[in-house]
């Protein structure tokens, strides 16, 4: 079975750079696990302004993503704390 790939937006890459190294490593490790097990998981859809996007929890942070099944590609659009992320929109 072909593995899912993760693609980060430039905005997410910049946000990851400002995080402490252990936090950044935790997020990246968890997203790699997410990609390896994506076929076993049920995506959690978002609603309203976020329709068409999905969420994934990593500790107190949320990852907002969408995916393309035909390309087995997960596109990460935002990563932030739960109390902040839903107030923002790309």
FIKOLZA-1660 file (N, C-alpha, C; in steps of 0.1 Angstrom, whole numbers, plus 5000, padded with zeros to 4 digits):
% residues 90
   i   px   py   pz ch aa at
   1 5008 4988 5000  A  X  N
   1 5000 5000 5000  A  X CA
   1 5009 5013 5000  A  X  C
   2 5006 5022 4991  A  X  N
   2 5013 5034 4990  A  X CA
   2 5010 5043 5002  A  X  C
   3 5021 5049 5008  A  X  N
   3 5019 5058 5019  A  X CA
   3 5014 5072 5016  A  X  C
   4 5006 5077 5024  A  X  N
   4 5002 5091 5022  A  X CA
   4 5014 5101 5025  A  X  C
   5 5014 5111 5017  A  X  N
   5 5024 5122 5019  A  X CA
   5 5018 5134 5025  A  X  C
   6 5026 5142 5032  A  X  N
   6 5022 5154 5039  A  X CA
   6 5029 5166 5031  A  X  C
   7 5021 5176 5028  A  X  N
   7 5025 5188 5022  A  X CA
   7 5022 5199 5032  A  X  C
   8 5031 5208 5035  A  X  N
   8 5029 5219 5044  A  X CA
   8 5028 5232 5036  A  X  C
   9 5019 5241 5039  A  X  N
   9 5019 5254 5033  A  X CA
   9 5031 5262 5038  A  X  C
  10 5035 5272 5031  A  X  N
  10 5046 5281 5035  A  X CA
  10 5043 5287 5049  A  X  C
  11 5031 5290 5051  A  X  N
  11 5026 5296 5063  A  X CA
  11 5029 5287 5075  A  X  C
  12 5025 5274 5073  A  X  N
  12 5027 5264 5083  A  X CA
  12 5042 5262 5086  A  X  C
  13 5050 5261 5076  A  X  N
  13 5065 5260 5077  A  X CA
  13 5070 5271 5086  A  X  C
  14 5066 5283 5083  A  X  N
  14 5070 5295 5091  A  X CA
  14 5066 5294 5105  A  X  C
  15 5054 5289 5107  A  X  N
  15 5048 5288 5121  A  X CA
  15 5056 5277 5129  A  X  C
  16 5060 5266 5122  A  X  N
  16 5068 5256 5128  A  X CA
  16 5081 5260 5132  A  X  C
  17 5087 5269 5124  A  X  N
  17 5101 5274 5127  A  X CA
  17 5102 5282 5140  A  X  C
  18 5091 5289 5144  A  X  N
  18 5092 5297 5156  A  X CA
  18 5089 5289 5169  A  X  C
  19 5085 5276 5168  A  X  N
  19 5082 5268 5179  A  X CA
  19 5095 5263 5185  A  X  C
  20 5094 5260 5198  A  X  N
  20 5106 5253 5205  A  X CA
  20 5108 5240 5198  A  X  C
  21 5121 5236 5197  A  X  N
  21 5125 5224 5190  A  X CA
  21 5117 5211 5195  A  X  C
  22 5116 5209 5208  A  X  N
  22 5108 5197 5212  A  X CA
  22 5094 5197 5208  A  X  C
  23 5088 5209 5208  A  X  N
  23 5073 5210 5204  A  X CA
  23 5072 5207 5189  A  X  C
  24 5081 5213 5181  A  X  N
  24 5081 5211 5167  A  X CA
  24 5083 5197 5164  A  X  C
  25 5093 5190 5170  A  X  N
  25 5095 5176 5168  A  X CA
  25 5083 5167 5171  A  X  C
  26 5076 5171 5182  A  X  N
  26 5064 5163 5186  A  X CA
  26 5054 5164 5175  A  X  C
  27 5052 5176 5170  A  X  N
  27 5042 5179 5160  A  X CA
  27 5045 5171 5147  A  X  C
  28 5058 5172 5143  A  X  N
  28 5062 5165 5130  A  X CA
  28 5061 5150 5132  A  X  C
  29 5066 5145 5143  A  X  N
  29 5065 5131 5146  A  X CA
  29 5050 5126 5145  A  X  C
  30 5042 5133 5152  A  X  N
  30 5028 5129 5152  A  X CA
  30 5021 5130 5138  A  X  C
  31 5025 5140 5130  A  X  N
  31 5020 5141 5117  A  X CA
  31 5025 5130 5108  A  X  C
  32 5037 5126 5110  A  X  N
  32 5043 5114 5102  A  X CA
  32 5035 5101 5106  A  X  C
  33 5032 5100 5119  A  X  N
  33 5024 5088 5123  A  X CA
  33 5010 5089 5116  A  X  C
  34 5004 5101 5116  A  X  N
  34 4991 5104 5110  A  X CA
  34 4991 5099 5096  A  X  C
  35 5001 5103 5088  A  X  N
  35 5002 5099 5074  A  X CA
  35 5003 5084 5072  A  X  C
  36 5011 5078 5081  A  X  N
  36 5013 5063 5080  A  X CA
  36 5000 5056 5083  A  X  C
  37 4991 5061 5092  A  X  N
  37 4979 5055 5096  A  X CA
  37 4966 5061 5090  A  X  C
  38 4968 5070 5081  A  X  N
  38 4956 5078 5076  A  X CA
  38 4945 5069 5071  A  X  C
  39 4949 5058 5064  A  X  N
  39 4939 5048 5058  A  X CA
  39 4931 5042 5069  A  X  C
  40 4935 5042 5082  A  X  N
  40 4928 5036 5093  A  X CA
  40 4919 5045 5101  A  X  C
  41 4921 5058 5098  A  X  N
  41 4914 5068 5106  A  X CA
  41 4902 5074 5099  A  X  C
  42 4893 5080 5106  A  X  N
  42 4882 5087 5100  A  X CA
  42 4884 5102 5102  A  X  C
  43 4885 5109 5091  A  X  N
  43 4888 5124 5092  A  X CA
  43 4876 5131 5099  A  X  C
  44 4880 5140 5107  A  X  N
  44 4870 5148 5115  A  X CA
  44 4867 5161 5107  A  X  C
  45 4856 5162 5101  A  X  N
  45 4853 5174 5092  A  X CA
  45 4850 5187 5101  A  X  C
  46 4854 5198 5095  A  X  N
  46 4850 5211 5101  A  X CA
  46 4838 5217 5094  A  X  C
  47 4832 5227 5100  A  X  N
  47 4820 5232 5094  A  X CA
  47 4821 5247 5092  A  X  C
  48 4810 5253 5087  A  X  N
  48 4810 5268 5086  A  X CA
  48 4821 5273 5076  A  X  C
  49 4828 5283 5080  A  X  N
  49 4839 5289 5072  A  X CA
  49 4850 5279 5069  A  X  C
  50 4850 5268 5077  A  X  N
  50 4861 5258 5075  A  X CA
  50 4856 5246 5067  A  X  C
  51 4844 5247 5061  A  X  N
  51 4839 5235 5053  A  X CA
  51 4849 5231 5043  A  X  C
  52 4851 5218 5041  A  X  N
  52 4861 5213 5032  A  X CA
  52 4874 5210 5038  A  X  C
  53 4876 5214 5051  A  X  N
  53 4888 5211 5059  A  X CA
  53 4885 5201 5070  A  X  C
  54 4895 5196 5075  A  X  N
  54 4894 5186 5086  A  X CA
  54 4904 5189 5097  A  X  C
  55 4901 5183 5109  A  X  N
  55 4910 5187 5120  A  X CA
  55 4917 5174 5126  A  X  C
  56 4928 5176 5132  A  X  N
  56 4936 5165 5138  A  X CA
  56 4942 5171 5151  A  X  C
  57 4940 5164 5162  A  X  N
  57 4945 5169 5175  A  X CA
  57 4959 5164 5178  A  X  C
  58 4968 5173 5182  A  X  N
  58 4981 5169 5187  A  X CA
  58 4983 5177 5200  A  X  C
  59 4980 5170 5211  A  X  N
  59 4981 5177 5224  A  X CA
  59 4970 5188 5225  A  X  C
  60 4975 5200 5228  A  X  N
  60 4966 5212 5229  A  X CA
  60 4966 5220 5216  A  X  C
  61 4972 5214 5206  A  X  N
  61 4971 5220 5192  A  X CA
  61 4962 5213 5183  A  X  C
  62 4957 5220 5173  A  X  N
  62 4949 5214 5163  A  X CA
  62 4956 5217 5149  A  X  C
  63 4955 5207 5141  A  X  N
  63 4960 5208 5127  A  X CA
  63 4948 5208 5118  A  X  C
  64 4948 5218 5109  A  X  N
  64 4937 5220 5099  A  X CA
  64 4943 5215 5086  A  X  C
  65 4936 5206 5080  A  X  N
  65 4942 5200 5068  A  X CA
  65 4930 5197 5058  A  X  C
  66 4934 5194 5046  A  X  N
  66 4925 5187 5036  A  X CA
  66 4933 5176 5029  A  X  C
  67 4927 5168 5021  A  X  N
  67 4934 5157 5015  A  X CA
  67 4928 5154 5001  A  X  C
  68 4937 5148 4993  A  X  N
  68 4933 5144 4980  A  X CA
  68 4936 5129 4979  A  X  C
  69 4925 5121 4979  A  X  N
  69 4927 5107 4979  A  X CA
  69 4934 5102 4967  A  X  C
  70 4931 5108 4955  A  X  N
  70 4937 5103 4943  A  X CA
  70 4952 5104 4943  A  X  C
  71 4957 5114 4950  A  X  N
  71 4972 5116 4951  A  X CA
  71 4978 5111 4964  A  X  C
  72 4969 5106 4973  A  X  N
  72 4973 5103 4986  A  X CA
  72 4981 5114 4993  A  X  C
  73 4976 5126 4993  A  X  N
  73 4982 5138 4997  A  X CA
  73 4974 5144 5008  A  X  C
  74 4981 5147 5019  A  X  N
  74 4975 5155 5030  A  X CA
  74 4981 5168 5030  A  X  C
  75 4973 5179 5029  A  X  N
  75 4978 5193 5028  A  X CA
  75 4975 5199 5042  A  X  C
  76 4986 5203 5049  A  X  N
  76 4984 5210 5062  A  X CA
  76 4984 5225 5060  A  X  C
  77 4973 5231 5064  A  X  N
  77 4971 5245 5062  A  X CA
  77 4973 5254 5074  A  X  C
  78 4971 5248 5086  A  X  N
  78 4973 5256 5099  A  X CA
  78 4976 5247 5110  A  X  C
  79 4984 5251 5119  A  X  N
  79 4986 5245 5132  A  X CA
  79 4987 5255 5143  A  X  C
  80 4978 5254 5153  A  X  N
  80 4978 5264 5163  A  X CA
  80 4971 5258 5175  A  X  C
  81 4971 5265 5186  A  X  N
  81 4964 5261 5198  A  X CA
  81 4949 5261 5196  A  X  C
  82 4942 5252 5202  A  X  N
  82 4927 5251 5200  A  X CA
  82 4920 5264 5202  A  X  C
  83 4924 5272 5212  A  X  N
  83 4917 5285 5215  A  X CA
  83 4919 5295 5205  A  X  C
  84 4929 5293 5196  A  X  N
  84 4932 5304 5186  A  X CA
  84 4929 5299 5171  A  X  C
  85 4930 5287 5168  A  X  N
  85 4930 5282 5155  A  X CA
  85 4916 5285 5147  A  X  C
  86 4905 5283 5154  A  X  N
  86 4893 5284 5147  A  X CA
  86 4888 5299 5146  A  X  C
  87 4896 5308 5152  A  X  N
  87 4893 5322 5150  A  X CA
  87 4900 5327 5138  A  X  C
  88 4910 5320 5132  A  X  N
  88 4917 5323 5120  A  X CA
  88 4912 5315 5109  A  X  C
  89 4914 5320 5097  A  X  N
  89 4911 5313 5085  A  X CA
  89 4921 5317 5074  A  X  C
  90 4926 5307 5067  A  X  N
  90 4936 5309 5056  A  X CA
  90 4930 5319 5046  A  X  C
% end
